[in-house]
């Protein structure tokens, strides 16, 4: 393995001191309840894009509660390293929020303190009372209405509208490109 590539280290089996101190005595006592309950559960909140620290440590850009959709955005022509068109087209892509997706991270994860900080900062919804208690925030079982069925339906409609708008923008760009490719100059008008 070369020195310029990230190293993935195994996760610790004991909670980091900082995470343990932030959890408090009651939450740490919860660790003895069994592996199935040793999780922090949360959901994406608003437009905050909280990094998936475990993946990013390995070099992959991911965010909890968001999924990359490579078909979003306007199309563009692919260029090679010399700036020549390759004949292939692609989309810019974008991240789409995954409503209703509960993410679970081990309390003993080396990144537990980071997720607790995001919960306290309001970047995430706590997914259960244990997680809310561990972060020292209130638990809202309705998640502010953000992850309800009505919100999911509105979210799907917004995505459809955005895709339609992107399609219109792409068509408009193609018309402009066709006009730019036409003859130009005084001789062409005459």
N, C-alpha and C positions, 0 to 999 in steps of 0.2 A: 504494500500500500504506500502511495506517495505521501509526502509531508503536506501537500497542499489540499488533500481531501479531508473532509470532516471525519472525526472518529466517533463511533457510536459506542457509548459505554453502557454496561448493564446497569439497570436501576437498582438502587439500594434497597435492602429488605427491611431497613429500620427507618423510621421517619426522620428527616433532617431536623436538626435542633430548632431552626427558625420556624418550620412548619408546625412542629410539636408545640412550641411556645404560643403560636397564633391559634392553635386549635383549642387550647384550654383544657382543664382537667376532665370535664364531662365528656368532651369529644374524644380525648385520648383514651378514656375508659371504654368508649364505643369500639375502639380497635380490637379489643379482646372478644367482641361479639362474633367474629368470624369473617372470613375473606369476602363473602358476598356483601357484607355491609360496610366494608372498608373503602367506600367510594365517595368522592365528591361528585354530585350530580348537578348539572347546570344546563341552561339553554341560552341561545344567542339572544341578545337584547338590542333593540333598535338597529342602528347601522354600525355598531362597534364590531370590528373584525379582530377577535382575540386569536392570537397565533396558536396553532397546534404545536406547542413547544417540542414535543417528542419527535414529530416529523421534521420540524425545522432544524433540530439538532443533527438530523441525518441529511440535510440539504434539500428537503422538499417543502415548497411553500404551500401550506394548508392553514385554514382557519376553522375554528370550532363553529358549527352551525351554518357553515357556508360551503357551497360546492361550486367548483369551476365548471363553467359551460363554454366549451370551445366554439360553439355555434353562434354565440351572441356577438353583437357589434357588426359594424360594416365590414364588407370584404375588402381585401387589399391584395395586390399582386406581390408574390414572393420574389425576392431578389437573391442572387447568389452573393458570395463574398466580394465580388468585383462590382456589384451594383447592377448586374444585368438581370432582366426578367427571366424567370425560370419557366414561365407558362403555367405555374400553379397559383391558385388563390387560396386564401385563408381568411378567417375572421379574427378580430382582435380578441374575442372571448371576454368573459366577465364572470364575476362571482354572484351566485344566486343564493339568497337566504333559504335555509331548510327549516321551515316552520314546523313545530311539533317535535323536533329532534332533540332528545335528551342525551347529553354527553356525560359519560362517567369516567373519572380519572381516579386512580388509586390515591388514597390519603398518604401513602408512603412514597408516592412518586417524587422524584427529585424536583419536580415543577409544581408541587402542591401549593407552595407559598405564592407562586406567581398567579395561580388560578384564584386563590383566596383574595389576593390583592385586586384582581379584576372584578371579583364579586363585590368587594367593598367599594370600589370605584364606580360601580353601577354599569359596568360593561357587560355583565352577564346576569341572568335570572338564576337564583338558586333553585335547583330542581326538586329539592325536598327540605324538610325541616332540619335534618341533621346538617346539611350543607349550609343552610342559612345560619344556624347556630355557630357552626365552625367559623364562618366569616364574620359573625357579629352583625348580621343584617336581618331585616324582617323577611319572613317567607310569605309570598303572595301566591296561593295555589292557582290563581287565574292568570298569573304572569302579565298583569296589566291589560289583559284581553288580547295581548299581542299574538298568542299562539292558539287562539280559539278557531273553531271551524269557520266562522264568519271572516276572521282575519285571513285564514288560508284561502278562502274563495276570493277575497279582494286581492290578495297577493297574486293568485293565478291570473286574474283579470289584468292586473298591472303588468305582469310579464308579457301577456298576449299583446297588450297595447304597445309596450316597448319594442317587441319584435316587429310589429306592424310599422311602427315609426322608423325602425332601423331599415326595414325593407324599402320604405318610401325614400329614405335618405340615400340608400344605395342606388335606387333607380334614378334619382335626381343627379347623383354624381356621374352615372353612366351617360346621361343625356348631356351634361356639361362637358364630359370628356369627348363625346362624339362631336360636339360643336367646336371644341378646341382643335380637333384633328382636321377640320375642314380647311379649305383654302383661305389664305389671309393676305392682306396687303392690298394696295390700290388696284393692281391688275385683276384681282379676283372679283372686284366689284364692277368692273367696267364692262 
